[in-house]
């Protein structure tokens, strides 16, 4: 299944500067495995030592947070868009 994964600016060095990469997979885990096979080094930045999505990284499928679904086992289908969004710390000063 062809899935588009959107890559945030700080991680584009792993995808040859590309902001979007088309990959294959039936779950989020498979999508990231395919990204890693094509563009090595990205998983190290997204996953912790236990193989889970780092707490400061958010992953969305068509705008829905995978943490509120099935996590890495969240299914994806042809044409879905996966977004990787690093959490932003800090706040607004009043």
C-alpha positions in Angstrom: 0.0 0.0 0.0 1.4 3.4 -0.9 1.3 5.8 2.0 2.8 9.3 2.1 4.8 10.2 5.2 5.4 13.9 5.9 8.8 14.6 7.4 9.4 17.6 9.7 12.3 19.9 8.8 14.7 18.7 11.5 14.5 15.1 10.2 14.7 15.8 6.5 18.5 15.1 6.5 17.5 11.4 6.7 15.3 11.7 3.6 17.6 13.6 1.3 15.8 16.8 2.2 12.4 15.5 1.1 9.4 16.8 3.0 7.3 13.8 1.9 8.2 10.3 1.2 6.0 7.6 -0.4 6.4 4.3 1.4 4.7 0.9 1.7 3.1 -0.7 4.7 -0.2 -1.9 6.3 0.5 -0.5 9.8 2.4 2.5 11.2 5.2 0.0 12.3 5.5 -1.3 8.7 5.5 2.3 7.3 8.4 3.2 9.6 10.2 0.0 8.7 10.0 0.9 5.1 11.2 4.4 5.7 14.2 3.0 7.6 15.0 0.6 4.7 14.9 3.5 2.2 16.3 6.2 4.4 18.4 4.9 7.3 18.7 6.7 10.6 15.2 8.1 10.9 13.9 5.4 13.3 16.6 6.2 15.9 15.1 9.7 16.2 11.5 8.6 16.3 11.7 5.5 18.5 13.0 5.1 22.1 15.1 2.1 23.3 12.0 0.1 23.9 10.9 0.5 20.3 8.0 2.9 21.1 7.4 6.3 19.7 9.3 8.8 21.7 7.1 10.8 24.0 8.0 14.1 22.4 7.2 12.8 18.9 3.6 12.8 17.6 2.5 10.6 14.7 -0.8 11.2 13.0 -2.7 9.2 10.3 -4.9 11.5 8.3 -4.9 14.0 11.3 -5.6 11.4 14.0 -3.0 10.7 16.7 -2.0 7.1 16.6 -1.6 7.1 20.4 -5.4 7.4 20.6 -5.8 4.5 18.2 -3.6 1.3 18.1 -0.2 3.0 18.3 2.4 1.4 16.0 -0.2 -1.2 15.1 -2.6 1.4 13.7 -3.6 0.3 10.2 -3.0 2.4 7.2 -4.4 2.1 3.7 -3.4 3.2 0.2 -3.5 6.9 0.0 -3.3 7.6 3.7 -1.0 10.5 5.0 1.2 9.9 8.0 2.6 13.0 9.7 5.5 13.1 12.1 5.3 16.1 14.3 7.9 16.9 17.0 6.3 18.3 20.2 7.1 22.0 20.8 8.0 22.9 24.4 7.6 26.3 25.9 4.7 28.8 25.8 3.7 32.3 25.1 4.8 35.1 27.3 2.1 37.5 28.3 
